[in-house]
Amino acid sequence: MIYFLALLPATALTIAGYLVLYLSARSEGALRTFGRYLGFWAFTLAGLVILGTLFAAAHGPHHCPVFGMHERMHGPWPSEERPEVGSPAGASLPPAPATAPNATAAPTPPPPAPR
């Protein structure tokens, strides 16, 4: 139902296009050419408004994957502590070793075997 509101600007652009074409037909020279282009441009914009409305109505509540950030931009602000999410990503990882072995040094030889 809300898509019927797109008929208002489309109708206004169509009326403006006819008015500009009528006035340009009564003009001469460059003004006539400019008016003709301006009138056709108004008709083109009116058609694009209608096509955009039909496209939006056809997609309904589906979200475009290209503009998927729209929900994140207009959603609630994230809080510092969110218990519904669970623990942070690094909480389940074991602690890092105290010293990391040097990968560029020569390996140390094994201790001699007892006799």
N, C-alpha and C positions, 0 to 999 in steps of 0.2 A: 504494500500500500504506500509505503514511503517513497517508492520509486516513481510514483506519479508526480512528485514534486519536481522531477527533472523536466517535466513538460513545460514548466514556467520559463526557465531560461531558454529552452529550445524554441518556444513560441516567441519570446522576445527577440531572439536572434533572427528568426525567420521574418518577423515583421520589420526589423531593422534592415535586413537584407533586401526585402522588397522596396522599402523606402529609399534606400541608397541606390538601388537599380533604377527606380523611377526618376530620382533626381539626376542621376548620371545620364539618363537618356535625354534629358532636357539641356544638358551641358554640352560644351564643345572642347575639343583638343585633349590635352593631358588630363584635365579633370574628369572627362568622360571615361577615359581608360582607367584612371585610378578608381573611380566609382564602380566601374564594372568589376574590377578585381576585389574591391572591398565588399561588394554585395555577394560575390561568390564565396569569399572567405567567411562571411557571416553564415551562409548556408552550410558551408563545410563544418563550421564549429557547431551549429545546431545539430547536424547529423552525428558528429562525434559525441555530443552530449547524450543523444538517444542511444547510440551504440555502446557507450560506456555504461549507461544505465542497464541496458539489456545484458551486457557482460557481467556486471555486478549481481544482477538478479539471477543469472544462470549459475553463478558460483555459490550463491547463498551464503551460509555461514562458514564455508571453507576458507582456510587461510592460505595465502600465497607463500610458497617456500622461499621465494627470493626475499620477501619482506618479513621474514619470521621474527625479526627483532621487535616488531611492533608490540607484542605482548610484553616483552621485557622492558620496553621503553615506557609503556603506559601502565604497567602493573604496580603493585605495592612496592615500597622501598624494602630491600632486604634488610633483615635485622642481623645484629652481630651473633646472636645465639638462636639457633633454630633446632629445637629438640626433635621435631618431626622428621628431620633429614637423617639423623644418626650421627655417628662419630665422624670426625674429619677424615679425609682420605689417607693421611699419613699415620693415623693412630694405630692401625693394625700392623704396621711394618716393624720388624725387629730393629733395635738400635744398631747404628753403624759401628764397625770395629774401631777400636781405639787407634790402631796404627795400620795403615794400608801397606801391603808389601810393595817394594819398589820393583816395577816391571822392567826397568832398564838395567838394573844391576845384575851381575852374574849370580847364578844360584849358588847357595852355600853347599859345600859337599856334606854328605851324611856323616855322622860320627863313626869312628872305626868300630868294628864288631868286637865284642869281648872274646878273650881266648880261653 
